[in-house]
Amino acid sequence: MITLFLLSMMVFVGGQVLPGDVGRAILGPFADQHAVDALNRSLGVDRPLLVQYGSWIWNFVHGDMGMSYVFRTPVAPFVIDALGNSIKLAAMAFVLVVPIGILGGVVAALNLNRPLDRIISLGGLSMTVLPEFVTGIILILIFGVWLRWLPISATWPSGAGFVTQLYYLILPSVPLFLVLFGYVARMARAGMIEALDSDYTRTAILKGLPRHTVLWRHVLRNALLPTITVIATQTGYLIGGLVVIETLFRYQGIGSLIFNAARGKDFPMLEAGILAIGIVYAVATLAADFLYSMLNPRIRLGALQ
Amino acid sequence: MSATDDLARTPEVDTGTRREPLADAFLALFRSGPFLIGLCIVLFWIVCALFGEHFVPYDPLADDIINALVPPSSEHWFGTDQLGRDVFSRVLTGSRDILTVAPLATLLATIIGTALGLFVGFFRGIVDDIVSRLLEAFMAMPVVIVALLAIVALGTSKTTVILVIGLSFAPIIARTVRSAVLAERELDYVAAAQLRHEGALYTMFIEILPNILAPILVETTVRLGYAIFAVATLSFLGFGIQPPSPDWGLSISTNYGLISGGFWWTVLFDAIAIASVVIGVNLVADEIHGAFND
């Protein structure tokens, strides 16, 4: 909540206060001063800052995100469309990374300090730290330009079916997957190591339970809790990644919307895009807390008592 | 954390004399393979940044329109870009801007973060509560978005990029420093300093600070990796380093429109260069982290 408030303040200050004379910015340096004043009045930017902030938030909460300076139409439909597209891309990356990342971490922990663990850990670390546009460019070159297996632009032909859309989303989602993989695998590995080391695992083994029962019922259950939290907190990162990936692959999502708005100094669009992301992020964090307490009986039952 | 670290530790028998933990950690570092590889990569790029322009075959900024977009050949090892500039020369000299901006941003973040962390960790109380909440809220915001917003509002320049990245990373360092200070201030030497009626500033900076240098060093190297990531990304988006610099992210951003035409050499080598420097810094950071946290 504080984050959202802080973000809205920053967006407001960054978008409306710092750029100075909005009317002048739109009409250019040679426009008549009267025209500039008139435009400022009609845009409402000549009012006191607190009033502007208040009315901006009030309107935003009521679904009015303002008018785009560039398109001269309401911002809301653009933002909602873009958000939908981005969620598809993000969902694709998550669908890939959650099972594979967890599997990678589990395999690494079961082979602790053996070559396989070293490969997964170091490989995961290396992939995680590479900027998305670097892995994106290399992937485009390999699969798009040389092998010609996948399209290099993520914009599918209009009216494309679900499968075609998936096909277009493969390449853009891989760089996001690579960055997230390292985090998820690392958390899963750490969680596994801790759980494998615990007294309850030793008890389970000493009771003579079969290995897979110990792993599934005792180790995994405890090991994956922290991983879920990490996955949820990565939503914040994912948003930054989307700006890059959507620009690189020319995909009409919230990231490229923000990027283009920033380029064109279309502040209402920029502000609406960033705030929309802030809201999605807040919801994701809340959902993660909820999921965590659902899965963790210590918290779930503790709340009931 | 790794097999090499374990090897490094095995021959140590307790000889009864107290070994400095810091010295131990550094010893382990210089016996670790990933650390040395990372260090070599980083040093290579630092040398290129400092002296690259003296040994590259062409002027990295000189246009040669007639020879634009020539594929790699014996004359131009990595080909030429759309203005006919030699890609090999540009890649080798391209580390200069990112290797100035990212470390300066990290340094700024470390200075502000350390001071902030020392203050809130030392005084605790209501100030700590408020500042910690604010920092948490601030950290939850994606750096790229914050940077984009600030740079659009303030205008692009190297200074803006340094300020923006430095300020966005400061809270993370402050959090690390704060938790280190919280543990440290319960120790006897702090109580002794307070009994001597040393000033708060003296206790913080002269007594506590030297004892928490290890976590600060770890956090700083980790942040440096992220700073390079952030600077490269901002340059790619056109909000970081500006033309005509041979910066890698910038080169990719000006040339990636060409790759559908098959001009792969204009971006591939820059991408590999960024990848190598980022992996190098992170190998170093990760090994330092491992060495100090065992």
Interface residues (C-beta under 8 A of the other chain):
Chain A: I2 T3 F5 L6 L7 M10 V11 V13 G14 G15 L18 P19 N113 R118 L122 L125 S126 V129 L130 P131 E132 F133 V134 I137 I138 I140 L141 G144 V145 W146 I152 G236 Y237 I239 G240 G241 V243 V244 T247 L248 I258 F259 A262 R263 K265 L270 I274 I277 G278 Y281 T285
Chain B: S2 A3 D6 P34 R133 L134 E136 A137 F138 A140 M141 P142 V143 V144 I145 V146 L148 L149 A150 V152 A153 L154 G225 F229 A232 T233 F236 L237 G238 F239 G249 I252 Y256 I259 S260 G262 W264 V267 L268 A271 I272 I274 A275 V278 I279 V281 N282 L283 D286
